[in-house]
Amino acid sequence: MEPVIKINPGASKWDIRQKVWDYIEENNLANFPRPVHNRIPNFKGAIQACNRLAVLQEFKSSQTVKVNPDRPQQQARFVALEARKTLLVPTPRLRTGLFNKIIPPQGATKEQLRICASSQGVKDFSVPVGLDAQVKVDLVVVGSVAVSEKGCRIGKGEGFADMEYAMMASMGAVNDSAVVVTVVHDCQVVDIPEELMGDHDLTVDYVLTPTRVIKTNCQLPKPQGIIWTKLDPEKLERIPILKKMRALEEQAGKDVTLGEPSLAAELGLQTDRPKKQTRRTPRRHTQQDVEGEFSKESTQEKRVDGEQKTRQRPGRMRKESRGDGRGDKEGETRRPPKGKNREYTKEQDVEQGRGETGAQRKLPLSVTTVYLGGIPAGLRVSELKTALREREAAPLRLTWQGAQHRAFLDYSDPQAADQALEALQGLCLNDHNLQAELAKSQRGGTRSGQSIKRQKPPAAPKSKMAPPDAESDTAGETEQ
């Protein structure tokens, strides 16, 4: 089958990533989270592609399956649990360990298994698996940005899937009989030159798409262990489990010499990235830009490990305004002291605009507030922001109270609030219908210009079982 996306001769891994990301965005082939740049795309049809896992003989005969925690692999996690396989899921970005073993409730129903397969379910129904655990993984499911019919795979550029496999190889959890499967949209199957693949790169044996099952018969070897010279001390500090594994291998007499920081280049995967970033001047013609909101991307999103954003991405709402730290005046948010936990953001994740020079813009003396309820557990604040932008209902300020399943949206006047309410009717996120109405303090006919005192509606009951399709994101946490 001829690839939909043509790769130019001499293209780098980064060129291929950008081309695939751009194509998916331009053709609206992805679900939340958007945009897909710098992500494993949550493509439309991911459920159908994951369901093809059940037809593979290698899956049927497997006992332990490792599936990545990314959103597009959620259905693959469910398929593994439904087939009563032992399911291992890596901890996100390997921050707290290597694996989590998912343990569903005894006699779990299909609906409960779906919840266990979600990101929140992985947190609630799992136990950590240490390096000393005697596990044997029969089948591995990973996400990809691009993959070839010959089994060459390109991830999002951070190297975690490659490193996870290398760590499993080092601890004896996988061997040459392990089968690697990736799940992608048909458009992500492209021609990738084999010469782009390094000895640290993970190749795949099967490619599952919404319409096909591709057996690659790949002849390139998979990683046989961690290549320490492609890691630097900084990487080691960020991933504590790597330090533990290095100590174990050093005790076993292996060479664990690290590479120089300037040469390691993040597992060898970052060397094809552009050297410079290009910044797009924010547009000033929307109402939100005039008010100062969404005019600039957050510092975290600009950084993204030095990646170039050739795709024009819409500006994002910031999770907190960067005030001057001099007080809590109306319309301003105090910057928390350095080194302190930002506990306040869970209840006071206040969004507000900036002026043209970057200084904080004060909100009007009176605002009209919209209450948004029914927010599903695990919904990311970034997903809500994107939905607000798409419906042209972006507020002057967003107060995020995800733990209470609600948010408050401040608008400049009643007319703007009415327009937003109309735009938000029927809003559905993560299969949950959201409730949009005027905040309680304004339902009695508060007129424009009157002072508004916000009243908090009762908190929604908490449940151990998060809804299916939920992705975890607590207020104040930086989106990745």
C-alpha positions in Angstrom: 0.0 0.0 0.0 1.4 3.4 -1.0 2.1 5.7 1.9 -0.1 8.8 2.1 2.7 11.0 3.3 5.7 11.2 1.0 9.1 11.5 2.7 11.8 13.5 0.9 15.2 12.0 0.3 17.7 12.9 3.0 14.9 13.7 5.5 15.9 13.5 9.2 13.8 11.9 11.9 12.7 15.3 13.0 11.6 16.2 9.4 9.5 13.0 9.3 8.0 13.8 12.7 7.0 17.3 11.6 5.5 16.1 8.4 3.4 13.5 10.1 2.2 15.9 12.9 1.4 18.6 10.3 -0.6 16.2 8.1 -2.6 14.9 11.1 -3.5 18.4 12.2 -4.3 19.7 8.8 -6.6 16.8 8.1 -8.2 16.7 11.6 -7.2 13.1 12.2 -6.7 13.3 16.0 -8.8 13.6 19.1 -7.8 15.3 22.4 -5.2 16.3 23.3 -4.5 18.7 20.5 -2.4 19.9 18.8 -0.5 16.6 18.3 2.9 18.2 17.8 5.5 16.8 20.3 3.1 14.0 21.2 2.3 10.5 20.4 -0.9 11.4 18.4 -4.2 10.3 19.8 -5.5 9.5 16.3 -9.1 8.9 15.3 -9.6 5.2 14.9 -7.2 4.2 17.8 -9.9 2.0 19.3 -10.3 0.0 16.1 -6.5 -0.3 15.7 -6.0 -1.5 19.3 -8.8 -4.1 18.9 -6.7 -5.8 16.2 -4.3 -6.8 19.0 -6.7 -9.6 20.0 -6.4 -11.3 16.6 -2.6 -11.7 16.8 -1.5 -15.3 17.6 1.4 -13.9 19.6 -1.0 -11.9 21.8 -3.2 -15.0 22.3 -0.3 -17.1 23.5 1.2 -14.3 25.7 0.9 -14.1 29.4 2.5 -10.7 30.3 1.9 -7.7 28.1 3.6 -4.3 28.5 1.6 -1.3 27.1 2.6 2.3 27.1 0.6 4.8 29.1 -0.2 7.1 26.2 -3.9 7.9 25.4 -4.0 6.1 22.0 -3.0 2.8 23.7 -5.8 2.9 26.2 -7.9 0.4 24.3 -4.9 -1.9 24.0 -4.6 -1.9 27.8 -8.3 -2.8 28.0 -7.9 -5.6 25.5 -5.1 -7.0 27.6 -7.1 -6.8 30.8 -10.2 -8.3 29.2 -8.1 -11.2 27.9 -6.9 -11.7 31.5 -3.3 -11.0 30.7 -0.8 -9.6 33.2 -0.6 -5.9 32.3 2.4 -3.8 32.9 2.4 0.0 32.3 5.6 2.1 32.5 5.4 5.1 34.9 5.1 8.3 33.0 8.5 9.6 31.9 10.0 7.0 34.3 9.8 9.6 37.1 8.9 7.2 40.0 10.0 3.8 38.7 9.9 1.5 35.8 6.6 -0.5 35.8 3.2 -0.6 37.4 1.3 -3.8 37.4 -2.4 -3.3 37.0 -4.6 -5.3 39.4 -8.3 -4.9 38.7 -10.8 -5.5 41.4 -11.8 -9.1 41.9 -14.6 -10.1 39.5 -14.3 -6.7 37.7 -16.9 -6.0 35.1 -16.1 -4.9 31.6 -16.8 -1.3 32.5 -14.5 -1.6 35.5 -11.8 -3.0 33.3 -12.2 0.0 31.0 -11.7 2.3 34.0 -8.6 0.3 35.0 -7.2 0.8 31.5 -7.5 4.6 31.7 -4.7 6.8 33.0 -6.5 7.4 36.3 -7.2 3.7 36.6 -3.5 2.9 36.1 -2.8 5.1 39.2 -5.6 3.7 41.3 -5.3 0.0 40.5 -1.6 -0.7 40.3 1.4 -1.8 42.3 5.0 -0.9 41.4 7.3 -3.6 40.0 10.9 -3.2 41.0 14.1 -4.0 39.2 14.5 -7.1 41.2 11.2 -8.6 40.1 11.5 -11.7 38.1 9.2 -10.7 35.2 9.1 -11.9 31.7 7.4 -9.8 29.1 6.0 -11.6 26.1 4.6 -8.7 24.1 5.2 -5.0 24.1 2.8 -2.3 22.7 4.3 1.1 22.0 3.1 4.3 20.4 4.8 5.9 17.4 4.8 9.1 15.5 5.8 7.3 12.3 6.6 3.7 11.4 7.5 1.9 8.2 6.1 -1.4 6.8 9.7 -2.8 7.4 9.5 -2.1 11.1 11.5 1.1 11.5 9.9 3.3 14.2 10.2 7.0 15.1 8.8 8.2 18.4 8.2 11.8 19.6 11.9 12.3 20.1 12.5 11.8 23.9 13.5 8.2 23.7 11.5 6.7 26.5 10.1 3.8 24.6 13.6 2.8 23.5 15.0 3.2 27.0 12.2 1.2 28.6 12.9 -1.7 26.2 16.6 -1.4 26.9 16.0 -1.4 30.6 13.8 -4.5 30.3 16.6 -6.2 28.3 19.1 -5.3 30.9 17.0 -6.8 33.7 16.2 -9.9 31.7 12.5 -9.1 31.3 12.6 -9.4 27.5 14.6 -11.6 25.1 14.7 -12.2 21.3 11.3 -13.9 21.5 9.5 -10.8 22.7 7.1 -9.3 20.1 6.9 -5.5 19.7 3.6 -4.0 18.3 2.8 -0.4 17.5 -0.6 1.2 17.0 -0.9 4.1 14.5 -3.2 5.7 12.0 -2.8 4.6 8.4 -1.2 7.9 7.5 1.6 7.4 10.0 2.9 4.4 8.0 5.6 6.0 5.9 8.9 5.1 4.2 11.6 5.5 6.8 15.2 4.9 5.6 16.9 2.1 7.6 20.1 4.2 7.8 18.2 6.6 10.2 17.9 3.7 12.8 20.6 3.5 15.5 21.5 0.6 17.8 19.4 2.2 20.5 16.3 2.5 18.4 13.4 0.1 19.0 12.0 -1.6 15.9 8.6 -3.3 15.7 7.3 -6.7 14.5 3.7 -5.7 13.9 1.9 -2.4 12.9 -1.8 -2.2 13.7 -3.9 0.5 12.0 -7.7 1.0 11.9 -7.7 -0.9 8.6 -4.7 -3.2 8.5 -2.4 -5.6 10.4 1.1 -5.4 9.0 3.7 -8.0 9.8 7.0 -6.3 9.3 9.5 -9.2 9.3 12.0 -6.6 10.5 15.6 -7.9 10.5 17.1 -5.0 12.5 18.1 -6.0 16.0 16.3 -4.5 19.0 18.2 -2.9 21.9 20.1 -5.4 23.9 20.6 -3.2 26.9 21.3 0.4 28.0 24.0 2.2 26.1 25.4 4.3 28.9 27.6 6.4 26.6 24.4 7.9 25.1 23.3 9.1 28.5 24.7 12.0 30.4 24.6 12.9 34.2 21.7 15.3 33.7 19.5 12.5 32.3 20.6 10.2 35.1 19.5 12.9 37.7 16.1 13.2 36.1 15.4 9.5 36.1 16.3 8.0 39.5 15.7 4.4 38.4 18.5 4.8 35.8 20.9 5.6 38.7 19.8 2.4 40.5 20.2 0.3 37.4 23.6 1.8 36.6 24.8 0.9 40.1 23.6 -2.7 39.7 25.4 -3.0 36.4 28.5 -1.5 37.8 28.5 -4.0 40.6 28.2 -6.7 37.9 31.4 -5.5 36.3 29.8 -3.8 33.2 31.1 -0.6 31.7 28.8 2.1 32.7 30.8 5.1 31.5 28.5 8.0 30.7 28.8 10.2 27.7 29.7 13.9 27.8 26.7 16.2 28.2 27.4 17.8 24.9 27.7 14.4 23.1 25.0 12.4 24.8 22.1 14.2 23.1 19.3 12.6 25.0 19.8 8.9 24.1 21.1 9.8 20.7 17.7 10.8 19.5 17.9 14.5 19.7 20.8 15.1 17.3 18.5 15.6 14.3 16.6 18.4 15.9 16.8 21.9 14.6 19.4 24.0 16.3 17.2 27.1 16.6 13.7 27.8 17.5 11.5 30.0 15.4 9.0 32.2 17.2 5.7 33.2 15.7 4.4 36.7 16.5 1.1 36.2 18.2 -1.9 37.4 16.2 -3.8 40.4 17.7 -7.1 40.3 15.9 -9.2 38.1 18.2 -11.1 39.4 21.2 -9.0 37.1 23.4 -5.8 38.7 22.2 -7.2 42.2 22.7 -8.0 41.3 26.3 -4.5 39.9 26.7 -5.4 36.2 27.0 -3.8 33.5 24.9 -1.4 36.0 23.4 1.7 34.0 24.3 2.5 30.4 24.7 3.7 29.3 28.2 7.4 29.1 28.9 7.0 25.3 29.3 5.5 24.9 25.9 8.0 27.1 24.2 10.8 25.1 25.7 9.8 21.4 24.9 13.5 20.5 25.1 14.5 22.8 22.3 12.1 21.5 19.7 11.2 23.7 16.8 7.5 24.4 16.4 7.0 24.8 12.6 3.4 24.1 13.0 1.5 27.3 14.0 0.0 26.3 17.3 -2.8 28.3 19.0 -1.7 30.1 22.1 -2.5 28.3 25.4 -4.0 29.6 28.6 -1.5 29.6 31.4 -2.1 27.7 34.6 -1.0 30.6 36.6 -0.2 34.2 35.9 3.3 35.4 36.6 2.8 38.4 38.8 5.4 40.6 40.3 5.0 38.9 43.7 4.0 42.2 45.4 0.6 41.4 46.6 -2.9 39.9 46.0 -4.5 42.9 44.4 -7.7 42.2 42.4 -6.9 40.7 39.1 -3.4 39.6 40.3 -2.0 36.3 41.5 0.9 36.0 43.9 3.9 34.0 42.7 4.6 31.2 45.3 8.0 31.3 47.1 10.7 29.4 45.4 11.1 25.9 46.6 7.6 25.7 48.1 5.0 23.3 46.9 2.2 25.1 44.9 -0.5 23.7 47.0 -2.7 26.7 46.5 -3.1 26.0 42.8 -5.4 23.0 43.4 -8.1 25.5 44.5 -6.8 28.8 43.0 -5.5 27.9 39.6 -6.2 31.4 38.3 -5.9 32.3 34.7 -5.6 35.9 33.6 -4.3 37.9 30.7 -1.1 39.8 30.0 -0.6 43.1 28.3 1.4 43.8 25.2 4.6 44.2 27.2 4.0 41.1 29.3 3.0 43.0 32.5 -0.1 41.7 34.2 -3.3 43.2 33.1 -5.9 43.8 35.8 -9.3 42.4 35.3 -12.3 44.7 35.2 -13.7 45.8 38.5 -16.8 43.6 37.8 -17.0 40.4 35.8 -19.7 38.0 34.9 -18.9 34.5 36.0 -20.0 31.2 34.4 -20.1 28.0 36.4 -18.9 24.9 34.4 -19.8 21.7 36.2 -19.7 17.9 35.6 -16.0 18.0 34.7 -14.9 14.3 34.6 -12.2 13.1 36.9 -8.8 13.1 35.1 -9.7 15.7 32.5 -6.7 17.9 31.8 -7.1 21.6 32.2 -5.4 22.0 28.9 -8.1 19.9 27.2 -10.8 22.3 28.7 -8.8 25.3 27.5 -8.6 23.9 24.0 -12.3 23.2 23.9 -13.0 26.8 25.1 -10.9 28.2 22.3 -12.5 26.0 19.7 -15.9 27.2 20.7 -14.8 30.8 20.9 -15.7 31.0 24.5 -12.3 31.8 26.0 -12.7 33.7 29.3 -10.7 36.6 30.8 -9.8 34.2 33.6 -10.2 30.6 34.3 -10.4 29.2 37.9 -9.8 25.5 37.7 -11.2 23.2 40.5 -10.8 19.9 38.8 -10.8 18.0 42.1 -14.3 19.3 42.7 -15.3 18.6 39.1 -15.9 22.2 38.2 -14.4 25.4 36.9 -15.3 29.1 36.9 -15.0 31.3 33.8 -14.9 35.1 34.1 -16.2 37.3 31.3 -16.0 41.0 30.8 -19.8 41.6 30.9 -23.2 39.8 30.9 -23.4 39.9 27.1 -20.0 38.1 26.7 -21.1 35.5 29.3 -24.4 34.9 27.5 -22.5 34.3 24.2 -20.2 31.9 26.0 -23.1 30.1 27.6 -24.7 29.6 24.2 -21.4 28.3 22.7 -20.9 25.9 25.6 -24.3 24.2 25.4 -23.8 20.5 24.6 -20.1 20.6 25.4 -19.0 17.0 25.9 -15.4 16.0 27.0 -14.2 12.4 27.7 -17.8 11.2 27.0 -19.2 13.4 29.8 -21.7 16.3 29.2 -20.6 19.4 31.0 -23.1 21.8 32.6 -22.7 25.5 31.8 -24.7 28.1 33.7 -24.3 31.5 35.4 -22.6 31.2 38.8 -25.1 31.1 41.7 -24.3 34.7 42.7 -25.6 36.0 39.4 -28.7 34.0 38.9 -30.8 36.5 40.8 -30.4 39.2 38.2 -27.1 40.9 39.2 -26.7 43.8 36.9 -23.5 44.7 35.0 -21.2 46.8 37.2 -22.3 45.3 40.5 -19.7 43.7 42.7 -19.8 39.9 42.5 -19.0 37.6 45.3 -18.4 34.0 44.1 -20.3 31.3 45.9 -18.9 27.8 45.6 -21.4 25.1 44.5 -21.3 21.8 46.5 -18.4 19.5 45.5 -19.3 16.5 43.4 -18.9 13.2 45.2 -15.5 11.6 44.7 -15.2 8.1 43.5 -12.3 5.7 43.5 -13.3 4.5 40.0 -12.4 7.3 37.6 -14.5 7.4 34.4 -13.1 5.6 31.3 -11.0 7.6 28.8 -9.8 9.8 31.7 -6.3 11.2 31.7 -4.9 12.5 34.9 -3.9 16.1 35.3 -4.1 17.9 38.6 -4.4 21.6 38.8 -1.0 23.3 38.9 0.8 20.4 37.2 2.7 21.2 34.1 1.3 19.5 31.0 3.7 17.2 29.2 
